């Protein structure tokens, strides 16, 4: 498979699937929904058992864990702590990493890695966990970063 370069606009073809909906199975749906509301993210759907927030390039949905498991015809993973995945949030500047980390902290997130110059790429990052330990990495990377370039392309930027 061909590896796209940072400036390659052909990297995603029209036939590529659009993967921009993340659904979190919530153990405590009302508490998790209230957390995301406190971030002032645009809420595009709200019901007794489903909520969706529109971000630039992705929709973050919340669904009660037992209902998500039933919908997927599988058993729920009640989690035993620790990180299993992270959702990356790309911001425009290094300073924006610090600003969003602080906003998430005030909304109730637990900071697991304070904003720092990134260890594995040229940029800045922070890790936070929402009230149900879904992990987020807030990232700013220099323009030459191929992953950052792909993220921007996929969002149409």
C-alpha positions in Angstrom: 0.0 0.0 0.0 1.3 3.4 -0.9 2.1 5.7 2.0 0.9 9.3 1.4 3.2 12.2 1.8 2.2 15.1 4.1 1.1 17.2 1.2 -0.6 14.4 -0.7 -4.3 15.5 -1.2 -5.1 12.2 -3.0 -4.4 10.1 0.2 -8.1 9.6 0.8 -10.1 8.5 -2.2 -13.8 9.0 -2.7 -14.3 5.3 -2.0 -12.6 5.5 1.5 -15.1 4.9 4.3 -16.0 8.0 6.4 -15.1 7.1 10.0 -16.1 10.2 12.0 -18.6 9.0 14.5 -17.4 7.8 17.9 -19.9 6.3 20.3 -19.0 5.9 23.9 -20.9 3.3 26.0 -21.8 5.3 29.2 -22.0 3.5 32.6 -23.7 6.7 34.0 -25.4 8.3 31.0 -26.7 11.5 32.7 -23.4 12.3 34.4 -21.3 11.7 31.2 -23.8 13.8 29.1 -23.6 16.6 31.7 -19.7 16.6 31.5 -19.8 17.1 27.7 -22.4 19.8 28.0 -20.1 21.7 30.4 -17.5 21.8 27.6 -20.0 23.8 25.5 -19.6 21.4 22.6 -22.5 21.7 20.1 -25.1 19.2 21.1 -26.9 18.0 18.0 -29.1 15.3 19.5 -30.5 14.7 23.0 -32.9 12.0 24.3 -33.3 10.0 27.5 -30.8 7.5 26.2 -28.7 9.1 23.5 -26.7 12.3 23.0 -24.5 13.5 20.2 -22.0 16.4 20.1 -20.7 17.8 16.9 -17.0 18.7 16.8 -15.0 19.8 13.8 -14.6 16.6 11.7 -16.3 14.1 14.1 -19.4 13.5 16.1 -19.1 12.1 19.6 -22.1 10.1 20.7 -23.1 8.8 24.1 -25.3 5.7 24.6 -25.9 3.8 27.8 -23.4 0.9 28.0 -25.9 -1.9 28.4 -27.9 -0.6 25.4 -24.8 -0.3 23.3 -23.8 -3.9 24.1 -27.3 -5.1 23.3 -27.2 -3.2 20.0 -23.9 -4.8 19.1 -25.1 -8.2 20.3 -22.2 -8.6 22.7 -21.4 -8.4 26.4 -20.6 -5.0 27.9 -17.0 -4.3 29.0 -17.4 -2.7 32.4 -13.7 -1.8 32.4 -11.1 -2.4 35.0 -9.3 1.0 34.8 -6.4 2.1 32.8 -6.2 3.3 29.2 -7.6 1.2 26.4 -7.8 3.9 23.7 -7.6 7.6 23.3 -9.6 10.0 21.3 -7.4 12.6 19.7 -8.5 16.3 19.6 -6.4 18.3 17.3 -6.1 22.0 18.1 -4.6 24.9 16.1 -1.8 26.1 18.3 0.4 24.9 21.1 -1.3 27.3 23.5 -4.7 25.9 22.6 -3.6 22.5 24.1 -3.2 24.2 27.5 -6.5 26.2 27.1 -8.6 23.1 26.2 -6.9 21.0 28.9 -7.9 23.6 31.5 -11.4 23.9 30.2 -11.8 20.1 30.4 -10.3 20.1 33.9 -12.9 22.7 35.0 -15.7 20.6 33.5 -14.6 17.6 35.6 -11.9 15.8 33.6 -9.0 14.1 35.3 -5.7 15.3 33.9 -3.3 12.3 33.5 -0.6 14.2 31.6 -0.3 17.9 32.0 0.2 19.9 28.8 3.9 19.4 27.8 6.0 19.5 24.7 5.3 16.2 23.1 7.7 13.3 23.6 7.0 11.3 20.4 6.5 14.1 17.9 7.3 17.8 17.4 4.4 19.5 19.1 2.5 19.7 22.4 0.0 17.3 24.0 -2.0 16.5 27.1 -4.0 13.5 28.3 -7.3 13.7 30.2 -10.0 11.3 31.2 -13.7 12.1 31.3 -15.7 11.0 34.4 -15.9 7.4 33.0 -12.2 7.1 32.1 -12.6 7.6 28.4 -9.2 9.1 27.5 -8.5 12.1 25.3 -5.2 13.3 23.9 -5.2 17.0 23.1 -2.7 17.5 20.3 -1.0 20.3 18.4 1.6 19.1 15.9 3.8 20.9 13.5 2.6 21.1 10.0 5.2 18.6 8.7 3.7 15.8 10.9 2.1 13.2 8.5 -0.6 12.2 11.0 -1.6 15.7 11.6 -1.7 16.4 7.9 -4.0 13.4 7.4 -6.3 14.5 10.2 -6.6 17.9 8.6 -7.3 16.4 5.2 -10.0 14.1 6.6 -11.7 17.1 8.1 -11.5 19.0 4.9 -9.0 21.6 6.1 
